[in-house]
Amino acid sequence: MKTVRVNATNDPPAPIRVLICEDEEITAMHLLKALESAGYDVVGEASDGEEAIRLADETQPDFILMDINMPKVSGLIATQKITEKRPVPVIIVTAYSSDETVQAALDAGAAAYLVKPVTREQLLPAVRIAQARFAMLQEAQAEAGNLREAMESRKLIERAKGIVQQRLQLSEPDAFAHLQSLSRNKRKTLKDTAEDIIRADDAFRQEMGI
């Protein structure tokens, strides 16, 4: 069964298209099988950063899996160049899980990251998270008007989303959907809604002495 994009027309829904950027053949094959078995359409495989940039432009995927250590051009630089030209959710695949590596990936434009070895059980939820985070950034950018302000807004929204996840025991995509619903109901921006939630949580923690 193909994993599909929502289609507002009467045409058959199109499968979600993926670009795999991974220089380790075994890892690339593992990712390919996991994605295809889940119904995704793998539209290309890149074995170095230069090829990743070229294929991203040629295939216009719905999201990208990007190894952080790619030949010729690093995965971080490739991600930055790709997302600057055309915003797209990118999941960084790395052998490192340090805070510095994670932050570097997010700063480059990645929406999520996975630590090798990647299992199918980790991969599929990560795709949902990446898509939710990407939607959040796009909405924040639309509200803010520029990427720098959007990145600042994203930090607040990420923090508020974490509070909602913890308080309501929701998944990350569902917590973001809850934030969107609150914003619509209160006719506020996501940033303003996030600030309200953070202030309320801070007040609660102070009151409880946490």
Secondary structure, 3 states (H helix, E strand, C coil): CCCECCCCCCCCCCECEEEEECCCHHHHHHHHHHHHHCCCEEEEEECCHHHHHHHHHHHCCCEEEEECCCCCCCHHHHHHHHHHHCCCCEEEEECCCCHHHHHHHHHHCCCEEEECCCCHHHHHHHHHHHHHHHHHHHHHHHHHCCHHHHHHHHHHHHHHHHHHHHHHCCCHHHHHHHHHHHHHHHCCCHHHHHHHHHHHHHHHHHHHCC
